[in-house]
Amino acid sequence: MCKSITKAALIALVLLISGAATADFGVGLKAGTLGLGIEGRWSPLPWLDIRAGVNQYDFEDSGSYASVDYDGVLAMDTVFLTGNFRFPLSPFRVTAGAFSNGNQLQLLSQDTGGENFTIGGIEFSPDDVGSLRSTTSFEDTAPYLGVGYDFELFGKLGLNFDLGVLWQGDPSVTLEATGLASAPPDVQIVLEPVLEIERLALEDEISDYKAWPVVSLSFVYNF
């Protein structure tokens, strides 16, 4: 997280220095499906602006994945650079860019209350399994394409709306049973291949996340 904030700060500083020469620079706070964010905007041409910033937030939720109940955290962490092409006499624009993508889905199986785990159609005791832990990550660099509307309020203030898709790519999923190492050898022989089947099932379900919908609202101050 600190690394992303440092990148965003450096980007914002470069934009601020560049924008100072043209007196056409803005800073915005935003919220949406990528979390909470801050961005800098510089307009080198009347029909084009360049935006850079960072989004971060941890969305907590629980649910069933591949027939196992999990508590999950969707940890959003992106740094972005986009070009925004504006239409004359209109608030409408088209946005294209790239994100440094640190988004992750972190899962921890819920306490079964002493009941057996059912993994791949086979039952295992909680003592043998322990807990199931999974981490899903995506491509380090993700392209973005979207549209937006920029509205000016009272001269210096602005309201921006974005709608688009972040293409994160195929997910990379890890899955481990914390009790596997201490389980009896006969259980390990059965549990290890079943865990791989479960991991593949998780990967298939989470593949829906590879095209992440982006909706955000930004409040901007223009210098």
Secondary structure as a PSIPRED ss2 file (coil, helix, strand):
# PSIPRED VFORMAT (PSIPRED V4.0)

   1 M C   1.000  0.000  0.000
   2 C H   0.000  1.000  0.000
   3 K H   0.000  1.000  0.000
   4 S H   0.000  1.000  0.000
   5 I H   0.000  1.000  0.000
   6 T H   0.000  1.000  0.000
   7 K H   0.000  1.000  0.000
   8 A H   0.000  1.000  0.000
   9 A H   0.000  1.000  0.000
  10 L H   0.000  1.000  0.000
  11 I H   0.000  1.000  0.000
  12 A H   0.000  1.000  0.000
  13 L H   0.000  1.000  0.000
  14 V H   0.000  1.000  0.000
  15 L H   0.000  1.000  0.000
  16 L H   0.000  1.000  0.000
  17 I H   0.000  1.000  0.000
  18 S H   0.000  1.000  0.000
  19 G H   0.000  1.000  0.000
  20 A H   0.000  1.000  0.000
  21 A H   0.000  1.000  0.000
  22 T H   0.000  1.000  0.000
  23 A C   1.000  0.000  0.000
  24 D C   1.000  0.000  0.000
  25 F E   0.000  0.000  1.000
  26 G E   0.000  0.000  1.000
  27 V E   0.000  0.000  1.000
  28 G E   0.000  0.000  1.000
  29 L E   0.000  0.000  1.000
  30 K E   0.000  0.000  1.000
  31 A E   0.000  0.000  1.000
  32 G E   0.000  0.000  1.000
  33 T C   1.000  0.000  0.000
  34 L C   1.000  0.000  0.000
  35 G E   0.000  0.000  1.000
  36 L E   0.000  0.000  1.000
  37 G E   0.000  0.000  1.000
  38 I E   0.000  0.000  1.000
  39 E E   0.000  0.000  1.000
  40 G E   0.000  0.000  1.000
  41 R E   0.000  0.000  1.000
  42 W E   0.000  0.000  1.000
  43 S E   0.000  0.000  1.000
  44 P E   0.000  0.000  1.000
  45 L E   0.000  0.000  1.000
  46 P C   1.000  0.000  0.000
  47 W C   1.000  0.000  0.000
  48 L E   0.000  0.000  1.000
  49 D E   0.000  0.000  1.000
  50 I E   0.000  0.000  1.000
  51 R E   0.000  0.000  1.000
  52 A E   0.000  0.000  1.000
  53 G E   0.000  0.000  1.000
  54 V E   0.000  0.000  1.000
  55 N E   0.000  0.000  1.000
  56 Q E   0.000  0.000  1.000
  57 Y E   0.000  0.000  1.000
  58 D E   0.000  0.000  1.000
  59 F E   0.000  0.000  1.000
  60 E E   0.000  0.000  1.000
  61 D E   0.000  0.000  1.000
  62 S E   0.000  0.000  1.000
  63 G E   0.000  0.000  1.000
  64 S E   0.000  0.000  1.000
  65 Y E   0.000  0.000  1.000
  66 A C   1.000  0.000  0.000
  67 S C   1.000  0.000  0.000
  68 V E   0.000  0.000  1.000
  69 D E   0.000  0.000  1.000
  70 Y E   0.000  0.000  1.000
  71 D E   0.000  0.000  1.000
  72 G E   0.000  0.000  1.000
  73 V E   0.000  0.000  1.000
  74 L E   0.000  0.000  1.000
  75 A E   0.000  0.000  1.000
  76 M E   0.000  0.000  1.000
  77 D E   0.000  0.000  1.000
  78 T E   0.000  0.000  1.000
  79 V E   0.000  0.000  1.000
  80 F E   0.000  0.000  1.000
  81 L E   0.000  0.000  1.000
  82 T E   0.000  0.000  1.000
  83 G E   0.000  0.000  1.000
  84 N E   0.000  0.000  1.000
  85 F E   0.000  0.000  1.000
  86 R E   0.000  0.000  1.000
  87 F C   1.000  0.000  0.000
  88 P C   1.000  0.000  0.000
  89 L C   1.000  0.000  0.000
  90 S C   1.000  0.000  0.000
  91 P C   1.000  0.000  0.000
  92 F E   0.000  0.000  1.000
  93 R E   0.000  0.000  1.000
  94 V E   0.000  0.000  1.000
  95 T E   0.000  0.000  1.000
  96 A E   0.000  0.000  1.000
  97 G E   0.000  0.000  1.000
  98 A E   0.000  0.000  1.000
  99 F E   0.000  0.000  1.000
 100 S E   0.000  0.000  1.000
 101 N E   0.000  0.000  1.000
 102 G C   1.000  0.000  0.000
 103 N C   1.000  0.000  0.000
 104 Q E   0.000  0.000  1.000
 105 L E   0.000  0.000  1.000
 106 Q E   0.000  0.000  1.000
 107 L E   0.000  0.000  1.000
 108 L E   0.000  0.000  1.000
 109 S E   0.000  0.000  1.000
 110 Q C   1.000  0.000  0.000
 111 D C   1.000  0.000  0.000
 112 T C   1.000  0.000  0.000
 113 G C   1.000  0.000  0.000
 114 G C   1.000  0.000  0.000
 115 E C   1.000  0.000  0.000
 116 N C   1.000  0.000  0.000
 117 F E   0.000  0.000  1.000
 118 T E   0.000  0.000  1.000
 119 I E   0.000  0.000  1.000
 120 G C   1.000  0.000  0.000
 121 G C   1.000  0.000  0.000
 122 I E   0.000  0.000  1.000
 123 E E   0.000  0.000  1.000
 124 F E   0.000  0.000  1.000
 125 S C   1.000  0.000  0.000
 126 P H   0.000  1.000  0.000
 127 D H   0.000  1.000  0.000
 128 D H   0.000  1.000  0.000
 129 V H   0.000  1.000  0.000
 130 G C   1.000  0.000  0.000
 131 S C   1.000  0.000  0.000
 132 L E   0.000  0.000  1.000
 133 R E   0.000  0.000  1.000
 134 S E   0.000  0.000  1.000
 135 T E   0.000  0.000  1.000
 136 T E   0.000  0.000  1.000
 137 S E   0.000  0.000  1.000
 138 F C   1.000  0.000  0.000
 139 E C   1.000  0.000  0.000
 140 D C   1.000  0.000  0.000
 141 T E   0.000  0.000  1.000
 142 A E   0.000  0.000  1.000
 143 P E   0.000  0.000  1.000
 144 Y E   0.000  0.000  1.000
 145 L E   0.000  0.000  1.000
 146 G E   0.000  0.000  1.000
 147 V E   0.000  0.000  1.000
 148 G E   0.000  0.000  1.000
 149 Y E   0.000  0.000  1.000
 150 D E   0.000  0.000  1.000
 151 F E   0.000  0.000  1.000
 152 E E   0.000  0.000  1.000
 153 L E   0.000  0.000  1.000
 154 F C   1.000  0.000  0.000
 155 G C   1.000  0.000  0.000
 156 K C   1.000  0.000  0.000
 157 L E   0.000  0.000  1.000
 158 G E   0.000  0.000  1.000
 159 L E   0.000  0.000  1.000
 160 N E   0.000  0.000  1.000
 161 F E   0.000  0.000  1.000
 162 D E   0.000  0.000  1.000
 163 L E   0.000  0.000  1.000
 164 G E   0.000  0.000  1.000
 165 V E   0.000  0.000  1.000
 166 L E   0.000  0.000  1.000
 167 W E   0.000  0.000  1.000
 168 Q C   1.000  0.000  0.000
 169 G C   1.000  0.000  0.000
 170 D C   1.000  0.000  0.000
 171 P C   1.000  0.000  0.000
 172 S E   0.000  0.000  1.000
 173 V E   0.000  0.000  1.000
 174 T E   0.000  0.000  1.000
 175 L E   0.000  0.000  1.000
 176 E E   0.000  0.000  1.000
 177 A E   0.000  0.000  1.000
 178 T C   1.000  0.000  0.000
 179 G C   1.000  0.000  0.000
 180 L H   0.000  1.000  0.000
 181 A H   0.000  1.000  0.000
 182 S H   0.000  1.000  0.000
 183 A C   1.000  0.000  0.000
 184 P C   1.000  0.000  0.000
 185 P H   0.000  1.000  0.000
 186 D H   0.000  1.000  0.000
 187 V H   0.000  1.000  0.000
 188 Q H   0.000  1.000  0.000
 189 I H   0.000  1.000  0.000
 190 V H   0.000  1.000  0.000
 191 L H   0.000  1.000  0.000
 192 E H   0.000  1.000  0.000
 193 P H   0.000  1.000  0.000
 194 V H   0.000  1.000  0.000
 195 L H   0.000  1.000  0.000
 196 E H   0.000  1.000  0.000
 197 I H   0.000  1.000  0.000
 198 E H   0.000  1.000  0.000
 199 R H   0.000  1.000  0.000
 200 L H   0.000  1.000  0.000
 201 A H   0.000  1.000  0.000
 202 L H   0.000  1.000  0.000
 203 E H   0.000  1.000  0.000
 204 D H   0.000  1.000  0.000
 205 E H   0.000  1.000  0.000
 206 I H   0.000  1.000  0.000
 207 S H   0.000  1.000  0.000
 208 D H   0.000  1.000  0.000
 209 Y H   0.000  1.000  0.000
 210 K H   0.000  1.000  0.000
 211 A E   0.000  0.000  1.000
 212 W E   0.000  0.000  1.000
 213 P E   0.000  0.000  1.000
 214 V E   0.000  0.000  1.000
 215 V E   0.000  0.000  1.000
 216 S E   0.000  0.000  1.000
 217 L E   0.000  0.000  1.000
 218 S E   0.000  0.000  1.000
 219 F E   0.000  0.000  1.000
 220 V E   0.000  0.000  1.000
 221 Y E   0.000  0.000  1.000
 222 N E   0.000  0.000  1.000
 223 F C   1.000  0.000  0.000
